[in-house]
Amino acid sequence: MKYKTRFALFFGAMILFNLAANFAHPVTPTIIQNLQLHDYMFGVALAMMQLANFLMSPVWGKLNSKISSRLTLLIGCCGYGIAQLWFALATTELMIILARLFAGVFVGGIFVSFLTYVVNMADPKDQPKYLTWSATIQSVAGAFGYLVGGVLGEYSIKGTFLIQSLCLLATGAAFFFICLPDKQSEGKIQLGQIVKDANPFGAFKDCAKFMTFSFAMLFVVNILINFGNTGFDQAFNYYLKAQLNLTSSYNGIIKAAVGLVSFVANMTLCIWLIQKTDTKKSLALLVGICALASVGTLISPKIGIFITFSILVYAGYSVSLPVLQNMVASHADPTQKNLVMGFYNSTKSLGSIAGSLTAGFIYAIHPKLPFGCTALIYGLGLVAAIGFMALSRKKV
């Protein structure tokens, strides 16, 4: 199979995965309300998944230096599919939390392997483009996954989870047969070494091998924009159901609009920013736009204006993601790229944990408070992006 054909199939499978991975999100608020759980559970549930993702991402990054990314993609997709069936059958807060933790263990492996496969297998001239496509697929296909899940949820919530699980299992098999071993050995691995690598804190310690002050500031930006985006997204989904009494299909339609805007922006503006501009300045500008749009959602007097500003927040994040991802990959030493991309995904999860928990608990104080928090966090992200520019000039 030709190089470009194989990558085209790889991205096709990635589209299906990101569609399926988001089927459950628009129906989660309905589950929480039907089971009469606490409102904060919409934030806690996702935070538990992201916690396991955060802890396990560096571990998957290390394992990917010993086993092929295609094998970790197979394991991750199958584990995630089983976890979603568990989530569908959960009837208590504890069951939901455990199901989300189980899912997060495998989600970490999937997203780390996406990055490491592209970094390891793409030609150097194609790597920035393919990383942009990867981030674009994640945001755009994810948005359309909301639409599919929202429509399916109108007919059957458990049916939505079943279809999701089957799609995840299918994509795991597809990745295994499409991808080539990416410079790794799929031979026998010692159990003791796997146990040693399964220590997440040991994996974090290894990050000292590549970390500098300026690089650390780039990861701070990653934490903050994912804090802002996840908190906003979780509050937005629940706000539509609990405050505006809109069904899951409305959530899906809005996210599809977000996906369309993001796709156009990423295929035009984002590629131009990466190829033709100083990405350090571009990243700061994008984060600033997200901060201003977040303020707009907080003060919007009408639903239409609120949704318009919300789409702008989502689109700004969608464009900033591949820009940041490309900056991290280009700053990484080739010998440390697996570890760097694992740490990148882990800090992304750390931001998502903080965003989910914060949104869930402050929503109980006032439904609009999470949107104000998003504006503040993106404002801090802007400060961090400017700090990265200053430190990178000093080369520290």
N, C-alpha and C positions, 0 to 999 in steps of 0.2 A: 504494500500500500504506500502511495506517495506521501511525502512529508506534509504537504498542504491538505491533502484529503484526510489524513489521520487527524490533523488539528481541527479541520472543519467538523468531523464527527465528534471529536472531543468537546468542542464548544456546543454542538447540538445536544449532546448528553448533559452538558452543564446547564443549558437552557431548561431542559426537562426537569432536572433536579431542582433548580431555583423556583420553577413554577410550583412543583409539588411541595417543596419545603414551606411554602407560604399558604397552602390550602387551609390550614387550621387557624391562622391568625384572625380572620374576620369572624369566625364562629366562636372564638374563645370568650368574648364578652357575654355571649348568649349562654354558654355553658356555666359561667360563673353566676349569672343571674338565675338560671333555671335551677341550679343546685343551692341557691340562696347562700352563697359564700360571701365573705367580706369583700368590699370593693377593692381593697388593696391587693387582692389576689391576682389581679390582672398584671400588676408589676412584679409581685413576688414569683409568679409562675415562670415568667421569662427570665428573671434574675437568677433563678436556680439553674436553668439550663446554661446561662452564660457563665455562671460560677464554675460549673464543671468544664465548660469550654475554656475558660481562663486558665484553670489549673492544668488541663490536659494538653493545651496547644503546644507548649514547649516540649512536652513528652513526645507528641506526634512528630514534631520537628526533628527530634533526635532519632526516633525510630525510622524516619524516612531516609536517614543516612545509612540504614542497615537493610531495610526492605523497600521494595519498589512502591512508588506512589500509587500505582494501579491496584496494589494489594490493599493498601490502607483505604483507598476509595471504596473498594468492595466491602471491606469490614465496616467502614463508617456508614455507608448507605444502608446496609442490612441492619446494623444496630439501631440506626435512627428510625428505620421503618418499624421495627419491633417496638421501640419506645413510643411511637405515635399510636400504636394499637393499645398500649398500656394507658396512655393519656385518654383515649376514647372511652375506656372502661372505668376510669377513675370516678369516684363518687364523693370523695372527701378531700379536704385541703392537703392532708398528709400524702394521700395517694398521688395527687397531682404534683406535689413537690418532688416526690421520689421519681415519678415518671419523667419530669423535666430534668432532674439531675442525670438520670440514665441517658436521656437524649443528648445532653451536653457533652458527655464523654465522647460520643461518636461524631457529633457535629464538629468538634475541634479538629478531629482527624481529617474530615472532608475538606474544610476550608484551607487548612494548612497544605493538604495534598494538591488542591487546585493550584496554589501558588508555587509550590516546589516543582510540580510537573512542568509548568510553563517556564520557570526559571532554569530548570535543568535541561529541557528538551528543545526549547525554541532557539532558533539561530539568533545570535546577538543583535542583528539588525531588526529582527521581528519581535524581540522581547518587549520593548515599550508598547508596541501596538497590541500584542497579545495580552499584556497585563491590563491595558485599557479595556480591551474587549471583555476580559474576565470580570473586572469591576463593573462594567456596563451591564453585562448579563446578570450579575448579582442583583443590581438595583432595578433594572427594567423588567427582567423576567419575574423577579420577586413581586413587583407591583402588579403584573398581570396574573400572577398566582393568587393574589388577593381577590381579583375579579372572579376567577374560576371557583375558588373556595367560597366566596360570598354567594355565588349563584347556587352551587351545590348545597350550601348550608340552608337554603330556602326549602330544600326538599328533605334532606336527612343529614343531621349532624354526624351520626356514627358512620353513615355512608361516605361522608366527606373524608373522614379519617381512614376508612378502608381503602378508598381510591388512592389517597395520599401514600399509604403504606406500600401498596402494590407498585406505584410509580417509583418510590424510593428503592425498592428491591430491584426493579428492572434497571434503573440507572446504575446501580452498583455493578450488576453483571455487564452492562454496556461499557462502563469505564474499564473493567478488567480486560475485556476482549479488544477494545479499541486502542488502549494505551500500550506503549512499549515500556519495558523496564528502563527506568530513568537513571542510568549510571550506578544503579544499586544492585546488590546481590540478593537474589531470592532463595538462596541456599539455606542450610540449617542455621538457626540462631540459638544461642545458648539461653536457657531459661533464666539463669542468674543475671545475665546481662540485661534481659528485658525487665526483670524486677528492679534492677539498679536504675535503668532509664525511666521506669515508671514513677520515680520520685520527682514530683513537679518542682520542688524547691531546689533540688540538685540541678534540674534543667534551667531554672532561673539563674542559678549561680554561674552557669556557663555563659550567660549574656555579658559578663564582664570582659569576655574575650574580644567583643567588638564595640562596646559602648564608649562613646565620647560625650562631652557636655552638649555639643550641638545635636548629635544624633539622639540623645535622650530628650531634648526639647521637641524633636520631631515626633517621638512617641507620646509625649505629653499632648501635642496637638491631636494625635490619633485618639487618645483616651477622651479628650474633651469633646471632639465633634461627634464621637459615637455615644457619649453621655447625652449630648444634646439631642441627637437624632432619635435614639432609642426612647428616651423619656418623652419626647414629643410624639413619637409614633404610637406608643402605648396609651398615652393620655388621649390622643386624637381618636383612636379606635373606640375606646371606652366612652368618650364624650359623645360620639355620634349615637351610640346605643342608649346610654343612660340619660343624657341630657336632651338630645334632639329626637330620641325615639325612632331612629332610622334602622332599618333591617340590615343584615349582613351584605345584601346585594348592593346597597348604596355605598357601603364602605368599599366594596370591590370596584364599583364604577369609578369612584374618586381615585382609587389607587391606579386604575387603568389609565386615567387621565395623567396622573403623575408619571406613569411608565412611558407614555407617549412623549411627554415633554422632556423627560430625562433621556430618552433614546435619541431624540433630535439633538439635544444639547451635547450629549456625550460623543455622538458621531461627527459633530461639527466643532463646537466651541472647545470641548475638552481636548480633542486631538490637536487643534490649533494652539491651545495653551501649552501643551506638552512640547510640541515641536518648535514653536515660534517665539515663546515668551520665557521670561525668567520665572520658573515655576514657584520659586520661593515667594515672589510678589503676588503671583496669581492665586496661590493657596490662601494667602492672607486676605486678598480681595473676596474670594469665595466665602470664607468663613465670616467676614464682615457682612456680606449680603444675607447670609443665614441669620445672623444676629438681628439685623434690621427687620427681616421678614417675620421673625419670631415676635418682635415687638408688635408688628402689625396684627398678628393673630390674637395677641392679648387685648388690644384696644378696639378690635373690629366690632362695630355696632350691629352688623347684619351678617346672616349666615353666608351669603354669597361672597362677601368681602373676606370673611374668615377663611373660607375654603380656598379662595384665590391666594391669599398669603400663605396658607398651609402648603399648597402646591409649590410655591416658590421656595419654601423651606426645604421641602423634599428634593426639588430639582437642584438647589444649591449644594446640598449634601451629596447628591448623586454625581455631580461633576467634580466635587472636591475629592471624592474617594479614589478614582483612578489617578488623579494628579498626585495625591499623597502616596499611594501605593507605588507609583513609578519612582517617586523621590526616594522612598525607603529602599527599593530594589537597586537603584543606581548607586546609592551610598554604601551598599553592603559589599564586603570583600567576597570574591567568588568562592573562596573556601569556606565561608561562614554563611552562605545564603540560606541553606535549609534552616539553620538555627535562627537567623534574623527573621525569616518569614514566619517561623513559629512564634517568635516573640511579638512580631507585628500583630498576628491574629490574637495572641493572648491579651495584649494591651487594648485591642479593639473590644474584646470581650469584657475587660475590666471596665471600660467606659459604659458598655451596655448594662452591666450589673448595676452600676451606680445610677444610671439613668432610669432603669426599670423600677428599682426600689424607691428612689426618690419620687418619681411620678406617682407610683401607687400610693404611697403614704401621704404625700401633700395634697393629692386629689381629694382625700377625705376631709381636708380642711376647707378647700374651696376648689371647685372643678376647673377654674381658669388658672390656678396657681402653677400647675406644671408648665404652662406656656410661658409664664414670666420667668420660671426657672430656666427654661430652654434659652431664652434671650440672654440671661446672665451667663450661662455656661458657654454659649457661642462667643460672647464678649470676651471671656477668659481665653477661649481658643484663639481669638484674634491676637490677644496679647502674647500668647505662646508662639504663634506663627511669626510675629514680629521679632520675638526673642530668638527664634531659630535663625532668622535672617542675620541678626546682629552677631550671634555666636559663630555662624558659619563663615562670616567675613574674617573673624579672628582665627578661624581654623582650630577651634578647641573642642 
